Amino acid sequence: MRTLRLLNLHCNKTHDNNDDNTKPDETFLTIDNGRFRGFGPESMMNGSDWNINAEIQFNERAIISFYDEDLICNLSSTTTHARNHIVEENEVNDGSKKVGFATNNANYVLTYEII
C-alpha cells in the first residue's frame, strides 16, 4: 500500500469572459482509489494557491480528477477525460511531481508525491 500526498493546486491563469478577470473559479479534486474521495470546492483565480495537504492510501493506482464549476454545470462535456491523471505505486519516492489541468477558463498545476 502506498500513500498519495496531495500538496498544492496552483492557478496559473484564468481566462474568464469578464473583462477584469476578477471572478474566481470553484475547483474540485476527486481521488478514486477503489473508494471515492472529494476535495473542494475551493475558490481560485489567477495566481492563487490551494494548499491541500491531504494523504490518501491506495493499492497499485489511483485516479486524480479535476473539475471546475463550469464542468460541473455541463457533466456531459467530452473533455472530461483530459482532466484525469493516473498515479501508480511504482512512482514511490520519486519526489514531488506536477500535473497540469487545463479548462476553457484556466490553467492549473497540481503538485503531489507518492510515499
Backbone as CSV, one residue per row, in Angstrom:
resi,resn,N_x,N_y,N_z,CA_x,CA_y,CA_z,C_x,C_y,C_z
1,MET,0.837,-1.175,0.000,0.000,0.000,0.000,0.885,1.241,0.000
2,ARG,0.511,2.220,-0.816,1.232,3.479,-0.934,0.336,4.626,-0.494
3,THR,0.949,5.795,-0.301,0.198,6.980,0.088,0.417,8.070,-0.948
4,LEU,-0.695,8.579,-1.481,-0.676,9.725,-2.374,-0.848,10.966,-1.514
5,ARG,0.119,11.852,-1.585,0.065,13.093,-0.813,-0.207,14.246,-1.785
6,LEU,-1.402,14.825,-1.678,-1.750,15.999,-2.472,-1.185,17.214,-1.764
7,LEU,-0.324,17.964,-2.425,0.349,19.078,-1.793,-0.318,20.415,-2.100
8,ASN,-0.389,20.775,-3.386,-0.813,22.123,-3.733,-1.422,22.146,-5.121
9,LEU,-2.457,22.969,-5.294,-3.000,23.259,-6.618,-2.805,24.747,-6.857
10,HIS,-2.146,25.073,-7.963,-1.856,26.471,-8.293,-2.614,26.853,-9.555
11,CYS,-3.264,28.003,-9.527,-3.969,28.530,-10.698,-3.011,29.461,-11.435
12,ASN,-2.560,29.031,-12.612,-1.622,29.843,-13.388,-2.276,31.042,-14.038
13,LYS,-3.415,30.835,-14.672,-4.034,31.936,-15.386,-5.501,31.633,-15.603
14,THR,-6.340,32.619,-15.407,-7.752,32.473,-15.729,-8.073,33.282,-16.968
15,HIS,-9.016,32.779,-17.716,-9.436,33.427,-18.961,-10.945,33.585,-18.928
16,ASP,-11.453,34.300,-17.968,-12.894,34.482,-17.862,-13.391,35.408,-18.955
17,ASN,-14.675,35.303,-19.200,-15.287,36.158,-20.220,-15.441,37.592,-19.760
18,ASN,-15.355,37.830,-18.443,-15.466,39.216,-17.991,-14.131,39.933,-18.218
19,ASP,-14.192,41.230,-18.384,-13.005,41.994,-18.771,-11.946,42.106,-17.688
20,ASP,-12.359,42.055,-16.419,-11.383,42.304,-15.357,-10.843,41.039,-14.694
21,ASN,-11.261,39.857,-15.124,-10.759,38.580,-14.583,-10.807,38.516,-13.061
22,THR,-11.874,39.019,-12.462,-11.973,39.014,-11.002,-12.902,37.939,-10.469
23,LYS,-13.553,37.191,-11.318,-14.462,36.151,-10.864,-13.678,34.856,-10.634
24,PRO,-13.644,34.372,-9.395,-12.901,33.128,-9.142,-13.634,31.909,-9.687
25,ASP,-12.885,30.855,-9.984,-13.444,29.564,-10.353,-13.584,28.721,-9.095
26,GLU,-14.652,27.953,-9.022,-14.815,26.971,-7.943,-14.214,25.662,-8.444
27,THR,-13.170,25.181,-7.786,-12.467,23.985,-8.235,-12.671,22.839,-7.260
28,PHE,-12.616,21.618,-7.803,-12.796,20.384,-7.038,-11.756,19.373,-7.500
29,LEU,-11.319,18.527,-6.588,-10.483,17.377,-6.927,-11.159,16.137,-6.357
30,THR,-11.066,15.038,-7.095,-11.524,13.764,-6.566,-10.414,12.742,-6.747
31,ILE,-10.404,11.777,-5.852,-9.461,10.663,-5.930,-10.272,9.378,-5.922
32,ASP,-10.005,8.517,-6.886,-10.631,7.197,-6.929,-9.531,6.174,-6.710
33,ASN,-9.532,5.588,-5.528,-8.541,4.573,-5.174,-9.246,3.267,-4.804
34,GLY,-10.373,3.027,-5.423,-11.242,1.927,-5.036,-12.379,2.448,-4.172
35,ARG,-12.124,3.564,-3.537,-13.130,4.346,-2.805,-13.036,5.763,-3.336
36,PHE,-14.124,6.469,-3.311,-14.177,7.812,-3.866,-13.989,8.837,-2.755
37,ARG,-13.129,9.828,-3.002,-12.913,10.885,-2.023,-12.848,12.223,-2.761
38,GLY,-13.557,13.227,-2.252,-13.606,14.519,-2.903,-13.020,15.624,-2.047
39,PHE,-12.486,16.652,-2.710,-11.921,17.823,-2.049,-12.467,19.070,-2.742
40,GLY,-12.868,20.048,-1.967,-13.369,21.285,-2.520,-14.822,21.484,-2.155
41,PRO,-15.413,22.538,-2.634,-14.885,23.483,-3.613,-13.909,24.463,-2.991
42,GLU,-13.021,24.947,-3.834,-12.048,25.963,-3.452,-12.112,27.079,-4.495
43,SER,-12.317,28.300,-4.055,-12.363,29.441,-4.973,-10.942,29.813,-5.383
44,MET,-10.700,29.820,-6.686,-9.356,30.108,-7.188,-9.431,31.069,-8.359
45,MET,-8.416,31.898,-8.457,-8.272,32.787,-9.598,-6.792,32.966,-9.895
46,ASN,-6.467,33.773,-10.855,-5.106,33.941,-11.349,-4.086,34.120,-10.219
47,GLY,-3.150,33.172,-10.121,-2.071,33.258,-9.147,-2.372,32.658,-7.790
48,SER,-3.586,32.179,-7.561,-3.906,31.663,-6.224,-3.435,30.227,-6.038
49,ASP,-3.240,29.859,-4.767,-2.803,28.520,-4.385,-3.796,27.906,-3.419
50,TRP,-3.980,26.598,-3.551,-4.799,25.807,-2.631,-3.856,24.786,-2.010
51,ASN,-3.484,24.995,-0.765,-2.620,24.056,-0.055,-3.491,22.931,0.485
52,ILE,-3.546,21.831,-0.243,-4.468,20.738,0.059,-3.977,19.920,1.247
53,ASN,-2.718,19.511,1.219,-2.105,18.738,2.306,-2.984,17.586,2.781
54,ALA,-3.309,16.688,1.842,-4.119,15.513,2.159,-3.360,14.258,1.762
55,GLU,-3.579,13.187,2.505,-2.948,11.908,2.203,-4.019,10.854,1.973
56,ILE,-3.858,10.092,0.881,-4.810,9.052,0.511,-4.030,7.780,0.233
57,GLN,-4.387,6.716,0.890,-3.729,5.434,0.653,-4.358,4.747,-0.556
58,PHE,-3.530,3.995,-1.293,-4.034,3.274,-2.454,-3.165,2.056,-2.735
59,ASN,-3.738,1.099,-3.452,-3.024,-0.071,-3.952,-2.919,0.053,-5.461
60,GLU,-1.758,-0.177,-6.004,-1.469,-0.195,-7.428,-1.629,1.155,-8.114
61,ARG,-2.846,1.756,-8.103,-3.025,3.033,-8.773,-4.198,3.799,-8.185
62,ALA,-4.178,5.108,-8.431,-5.282,5.986,-8.037,-5.492,6.981,-9.178
63,ILE,-6.738,7.396,-9.347,-7.068,8.345,-10.407,-7.416,9.685,-9.770
64,ILE,-6.648,10.711,-10.150,-6.921,12.076,-9.709,-7.754,12.735,-10.798
65,SER,-8.878,13.323,-10.422,-9.722,14.034,-11.384,-9.894,15.475,-10.930
66,PHE,-9.859,16.375,-11.894,-10.012,17.799,-11.643,-11.318,18.269,-12.264
67,TYR,-12.043,19.113,-11.534,-13.284,19.704,-12.031,-13.314,21.175,-11.652
68,ASP,-14.006,21.958,-12.467,-14.333,23.317,-12.057,-15.837,23.493,-12.217
69,GLU,-16.363,24.596,-11.727,-17.808,24.761,-11.715,-18.408,24.756,-13.111
70,ASP,-17.661,25.189,-14.125,-18.183,25.149,-15.491,-18.374,23.716,-15.955
71,LEU,-17.448,22.834,-15.599,-17.578,21.433,-15.970,-18.713,20.766,-15.199
72,ILE,-18.873,21.105,-13.925,-19.956,20.535,-13.122,-21.304,20.886,-13.740
73,CYS,-21.424,22.105,-14.259,-22.677,22.527,-14.898,-22.930,21.783,-16.201
74,ASN,-21.889,21.224,-16.802,-22.019,20.528,-18.081,-21.282,19.196,-18.009
75,LEU,-21.781,18.279,-17.189,-21.093,16.998,-16.979,-21.050,16.130,-18.231
76,SER,-21.783,16.478,-19.247,-21.732,15.709,-20.484,-20.571,16.140,-21.377
77,SER,-19.742,17.022,-20.875,-18.617,17.527,-21.652,-17.726,16.384,-22.128
78,THR,-17.294,16.460,-23.367,-16.425,15.416,-23.918,-14.981,15.610,-23.502
79,THR,-14.650,16.712,-22.830,-13.273,16.963,-22.427,-12.982,16.459,-21.022
80,THR,-13.930,15.766,-20.403,-13.743,15.276,-19.036,-12.471,14.447,-18.903
81,HIS,-12.177,13.598,-19.880,-11.024,12.705,-19.770,-9.698,13.452,-19.747
82,ALA,-9.648,14.657,-20.276,-8.416,15.441,-20.259,-8.109,15.962,-18.858
83,ARG,-9.023,15.792,-17.931,-8.840,16.298,-16.576,-8.585,15.163,-15.573
84,ASN,-8.150,14.022,-16.055,-7.811,12.897,-15.188,-6.314,12.632,-15.262
85,HIS,-5.780,12.134,-14.143,-4.371,11.753,-14.103,-4.253,10.501,-13.245
86,ILE,-3.547,9.503,-13.735,-3.381,8.241,-13.014,-2.009,8.216,-12.359
87,VAL,-1.980,7.911,-11.060,-0.715,7.708,-10.354,-0.594,6.222,-10.037
88,GLU,0.629,5.728,-10.072,0.861,4.309,-9.825,1.856,4.131,-8.693
89,GLU,1.737,3.004,-8.006,2.559,2.770,-6.828,4.045,2.701,-7.140
90,ASN,4.423,2.403,-8.378,5.858,2.343,-8.709,6.501,3.728,-8.773
91,GLU,5.719,4.798,-8.601,6.265,6.155,-8.560,6.710,6.545,-7.152
92,VAL,6.692,5.598,-6.223,7.007,5.885,-4.831,8.426,6.444,-4.702
93,ASN,8.575,7.428,-3.839,9.864,8.053,-3.519,10.558,8.699,-4.710
94,ASP,9.811,9.092,-5.732,10.377,9.811,-6.875,10.374,11.320,-6.644
95,GLY,9.988,11.754,-5.458,9.909,13.183,-5.171,8.587,13.765,-5.629
96,SER,8.487,15.068,-5.525,7.226,15.701,-5.907,7.092,15.734,-7.425
97,LYS,5.857,15.630,-7.878,5.541,15.631,-9.301,4.490,16.690,-9.554
98,LYS,4.412,17.146,-10.787,3.433,18.154,-11.172,2.636,17.642,-12.356
99,VAL,1.358,17.937,-12.330,0.486,17.600,-13.451,-0.402,18.811,-13.733
100,GLY,-0.576,19.109,-15.007,-1.380,20.255,-15.401,-2.798,19.856,-15.748
101,PHE,-3.729,20.722,-15.423,-5.133,20.566,-15.787,-5.571,21.866,-16.448
102,ALA,-5.978,21.787,-17.700,-6.429,22.975,-18.416,-7.935,22.897,-18.614
103,THR,-8.590,24.035,-18.457,-10.018,24.145,-18.730,-10.202,25.236,-19.769
104,ASN,-11.437,25.490,-20.130,-11.703,26.588,-21.060,-11.330,27.927,-20.446
105,ASN,-11.366,28.014,-19.107,-11.183,29.289,-18.429,-9.862,29.442,-17.696
106,ALA,-9.120,28.371,-17.485,-7.925,28.494,-16.645,-6.940,27.356,-16.895
107,ASN,-5.769,27.509,-16.279,-4.710,26.518,-16.346,-4.230,26.289,-14.916
108,TYR,-4.258,25.042,-14.457,-3.922,24.699,-13.077,-2.764,23.702,-13.058
109,VAL,-1.964,23.744,-11.979,-0.883,22.783,-11.795,-1.021,22.182,-10.397
110,LEU,-1.164,20.852,-10.353,-1.244,20.115,-9.093,0.119,19.535,-8.772
111,THR,0.585,19.749,-7.547,1.827,19.145,-7.062,1.464,18.046,-6.080
112,TYR,2.055,16.862,-6.288,1.777,15.711,-5.424,3.034,14.873,-5.277
113,GLU,3.001,13.939,-4.347,4.074,12.956,-4.219,3.482,11.638,-3.739
114,ILE,4.232,10.568,-3.971,3.820,9.249,-3.513,4.875,8.769,-2.522
115,ILE,4.422,8.421,-1.346,5.345,7.951,-0.308,4.966,6.554,0.132
